[in-house]
Amino acid sequence: MENIITLENVSKKYKDRTILENFDFAFEKGKCYGIIGRNGSGKSVLLKLIAGFAYPDSGNITIRGKQLKKDIDFVDNAGVIINSPEFINSMSGLNNLLYLADIRKKISKEKIIEVLRDLGLENAMKKRVSTYSLGMKQRLRLAQAIMEEPDLLILDEPMNALDDDGVSEIRDLLLSLKKEGKTIILTSHNSDDINILCDSVCSISKGKFEKIKG
C-alpha cells in the first residue's frame, strides 16, 4: 500500500513538556486513522504538525514525497479542521464558502451548494453565520473541508457539537469518502466514532505513540 504521509524521528516540545518523542509512522493512502489519548496528550499537536500549522523540533514530515518546511510550507490537497471555526459572522454560510473557494477557483457555486445540502445546511446556507448554532458551524467547517474534494482529510474532533442525528450523518459521510479512496486522520473522544470509522487506531501518551489496532 502506498504511503501518503511519513513521519521520521519527529519530536516536539512545548516549554519543558514533551509532546512527541522520536516518532516514526507512515499513514497509508485510502485508510482512516483514529488518534486517541487524554486531553493534552498531543493529538491536536500531531495534526497541526502534519498540516504544517506547526513544525517539529527535529525530524522530517513528508507528504506525497514532499517534505514539509523544505519543499512545501503547508499540506496541499487536504481538508483540515483544527481549532475553533473561523468564519465571517456577518456573511452567510454560502458566501463564506464562496469567498474561500475564490482563492483557488477549483469549484463552482453549484458544487458548494450541493455540499451544503449534503451536510444538512440547505435551509441555512443563506443565513448569516452569526445566527448559526455550534452544530451548524461544525457542519459548515466540514463543508469547507470536503468541498474541493481533497484526497486527504485531517479532522480534529469532527463530531463536536453535533446531535445524535448529526453524528450519524457525518459518520456515513466519512465512510463514503473512505470508500472513494480518501485518506482520513481524525481524533475523537467517542469510542464509537473510532470503532466505526477507523481501520487503524493509534494512542498518544506521555510523548509516546503506539499503534493499537490495524
HELIX and SHEET records of a PDB file:
HELIX    1   1 LYS A   43  ALA A   51  1                                   9    
HELIX    2   2 GLY A   93  ARG A  104  1                                  12    
HELIX    3   3 LYS A  109  ASP A  118  1                                  10    
HELIX    4   4 VAL A  129  THR A  131  5                                   3    
HELIX    5   5 LEU A  134  ILE A  146  1                                  13    
HELIX    6   6 ASP A  164  LYS A  179  1                                  16    
HELIX    7   7 SER A  191  LEU A  197  1                                   7    
SHEET    1   A 4 ARG A  17  GLU A  28  0                                        
SHEET    2   A 4 ASN A   3  TYR A  14 -1                                        
SHEET    3   A 4 SER A  58  ILE A  63 -1                                        
SHEET    4   A 4 LYS A  66  GLN A  67 -1                                        
SHEET    1   B 6 ALA A  78  ILE A  81  0                                        
SHEET    2   B 6 LEU A 152  ASP A 156  1                                        
SHEET    3   B 6 THR A 183  THR A 187  1                                        
SHEET    4   B 6 CYS A  32  ILE A  36  1                                        
SHEET    5   B 6 SER A 200  SER A 205  1                                        
SHEET    6   B 6 LYS A 208  LYS A 213 -1                                        
END                                                                             
